[in-house]
């Protein structure tokens, strides 16, 4: 599956996904191994994160990886805010809600989780590449991996943030005027393990 992203101006980026036929008939998506960017030496941010932690982002463009360890059955919320050097202007939060099997992009914040965003079914606009939610996450009832590419590019005047959740769902957002310099992790009833970044 391929398509062009919506950004400011006239041109966007080409995004390609590998579609997955799941045993129950559903269609999932994941990154294509052949076109996933190469990375440099990874840096371990933390073996374990629970509660709230902030780390600097050493590179303009990087891969973030971690494993989500749910604390209870069908519960837990994880937020990762991608923040500029100072404040929260133009920032973005990737939020995973395990209780209702949703993921979303919303405004990043220094002080709390982003408000609930709408899915396509609820009247949201995923095609706008801004704030939106997806429903019916797959494979999050047990420990699962999350990978996020943050690609800063002067040509597009901001950053693309591309997430792969449990190797079975993907979502993408474009954040104008954002240069990610900090990562803020915020967790409820969940734990992150093996949190690392690697420059693209």
KAUR-V185928 format. One record per residue. PHI is phi in degrees with one decimal (999 if undefined). Layout:
PHI + PHI
This chain:
999 + -137.4 + -167.6 + -94.8 + -78.0 + -89.5 + -137.8 + -66.1 + 88.7 + -102.0 + -126.9 + -123.7 + -112.2 + -84.7 + -117.3 + -124.4 + -122.4 + -95.7 + -87.3 + -117.4 + -92.7 + -88.2 + -56.8 + -86.9 + 96.9 + -72.2 + -109.7 + -110.4 + -145.8 + -147.7 + -67.3 + -83.7 + -58.3 + -66.7 + -119.5 + -69.9 + -61.1 + -70.4 + -127.1 + -84.9 + -64.1 + -70.7 + -121.9 + -75.8 + -82.3 + -164.7 + -69.8 + -145.2 + -131.4 + -138.3 + 77.0 + -136.0 + -144.7 + -126.0 + -134.3 + -74.9 + -98.8 + -80.1 + -123.6 + -65.2 + -130.6 + -158.6 + -107.0 + -107.7 + -133.6 + -160.8 + -110.5 + -92.5 + -113.3 + -61.6 + -85.9 + -126.2 + -69.5 + 53.4 + -147.2 + 116.6 + -140.8 + -126.4 + -125.8 + -122.8 + -95.9 + -100.2 + -115.3 + -74.4 + -61.4 + -130.0 + 71.0 + -137.1 + -59.7 + 68.0 + -76.7 + -143.4 + -120.6 + -93.7 + -124.0 + -115.0 + -117.8 + -77.3 + -69.2 + -118.7 + 55.2 + -123.3 + -132.8 + -155.1 + -106.9 + -145.5 + -65.3 + -74.3 + -148.6 + -81.9 + -121.2 + 179.6 + -66.8 + -67.2 + -63.8 + -63.0 + -104.0 + -93.2 + -84.7 + -58.4 + -61.7 + -92.8 + 101.4 + -75.3 + -133.0 + -56.9 + -66.2 + -80.4 + 61.6 + -112.3 + -91.6 + -167.8 + -124.5 + -122.6 + -111.3 + 57.3 + -58.7 + -118.5 + 74.3 + -108.5 + -88.8 + -147.9 + -54.0 + -144.9 + -96.7 + -126.2 + -124.2 + -134.0 + -97.8 + -110.2 + -118.2 + -91.8 + -149.4 + -63.1 + -64.4 + -97.1 + 66.9 + 170.6 + -136.7 + -97.6 + -122.9 + -121.4 + -116.5 + -119.8 + -112.7 + 58.1 + 65.1 + -137.6 + -139.6 + -131.9 + -154.3 + -140.9 + -138.7 + -111.1 + -119.8 + -62.8 + 67.3 + -100.3 + -118.3 + -74.3 + -122.4 + -142.1 + -120.3 + -112.9 + -100.7 + -133.8 + -130.4 + -130.0 + 53.6 + -156.5 + -139.9 + -105.2 + -128.1 + 52.8 + -85.0 + -146.7 + -126.8 + -146.6 + -67.1 + -75.7
